[in-house]
């Protein structure tokens, strides 16, 4: 953990927060690209860590090299291509990735190989450029790398709640991909903040005993198993196993995740039975759709996530910002 924290700190310190402006990009453009990359990851059945490695490669590449706006999606394709080579047993073909860009970059088969035509820059050329920029060091720390040790600190929660916490953290990691403000923070801090918010929402829900709580409305009174005391929100154990104490920065990052959840509350309505209805079409939704799937326990529809009071949470934390 100590080595990972050091490496994580180095990568976060190297990140340039003004990189989007330098390449005439905006957080909205970035959010659109990353939302699309979540959909591609789902379509190709890539691992979630491959997705996060790809998005990290995009951010850190843009931080180190200025590009033209029309090449931004190409950088995303290249990052997915590289991440697949590193993490996947069978990486997606370049032909498939080109197809998913709606033929912006089209491979043509000639003879026994492929000649890749392009509108701007060939994917393989960008792959080499990206490798050169990173000096072939593509192993960027991800929030997932810290999640295992972080969850070990949550033995004060019942087992089914720890599983809920794990899924909530995974969901928040994906949901946070479209939040550019998070990119300047270290992966370990983002992991700790997701856990912090998840613990806060489950503790506030009032029921740590009913593993079917996602099918019911939140309770106002805390109900625990007999002789089970209410766990603290953030103890010394959580601080030790995440590498982050309960301070202003932790609450700040957790509030960014909470704001993303609050925006989804305005876009979707979830009934007590778990049915979803759309209210508006205004924010990236790929993460919500992904984690509404049965494979992820439909965690995105959890009542504690869709019905919490964002204003109350901000009021509670405002002294810590």
C-alpha positions, 0 to 999 in steps of 0.5 A: 500500500505504501508503494502504491500511495507514493506512485499514486501521489507522483502521478497526481502531482504530474497532472496539469489541471489546465490541460483541457483549456490548452487543447481547446477542450472543455469539461463537457467535451471530456464528459461526452467522450468518457461517457461514450467510453463507458458504453464502448467498455460495456459493448466490448465486455472489457473489464472496468479496470481497463476502462479506468486505465484508458480514461487515465491514459487520456487525461495524463496524455492530454496533460503532457501533450497538446492536441487538436480537438478533432483528435480527442476521440482518436486519443480515446480509441488509442487509450482503449486499444492500449488498455485492452492490450495490457489488461484483457485476455483478448483485446478488442480489434482495432477494426472494431474500435474504428467501427464504433467511432461511426467510421471516423477512422476506417480500416480497409482490408487489402491482401493479408493485412490491413491498411488503415485510412484516416480522416486525420491521424492513424490510430497506430501512429497515436499508439506510438505517440502515446507510448513515447509520451509515457516512456512505455510506463502505462501502469497508472494507479487506479482507485480500484487498486486501493479498494481491497484494503479500504474495504478491509477497514469496514468490518464494522458493517454487516457482510451484506453492507460491505458488498453494497459498499463495494458496489457503491464504490465501483459505481461512484468510480465510473460515475466520477469519470465524467467529472473533470474536477476529480481528475486532479485528485489522486486515485487513493483519495478518490477511492477513500472519498467514494468509501466515505460517501458510501458509508455516510449514505448507508449509515444515514439510511437507517437500516444496516440489517435488511439486505433488500433495502434497495427495494424499500424507502429509506428509514429515518431511524437507525435499526441495527442488529441486537448489541450492534453499535452505530459505527463511526463514519470514519475511524482511525482504521479507515484512515490507516487502510486508505491512507487518508484521514477525515479532513477537508480534502476527503469531504471535498472529493466526496461532495463531488461524487455526491453532486454527480448523484444529485444530478442523476436524481434530477434525471431519473426517478426510482420507485420503491419497487426499483422501477426507473423512469426518466425525467430529463435528458441532461447529464451523462448516463452511461454509468447509471445504466451500467450499474442498473444492470443485474450484474452489478446488483442494480446498485445505481437504483439503491434508494440510499443513492437516489433519495438522499438529501444533497442539500442536507449533506452539504450543510453537514459538511460545509464546515469541512470545506 
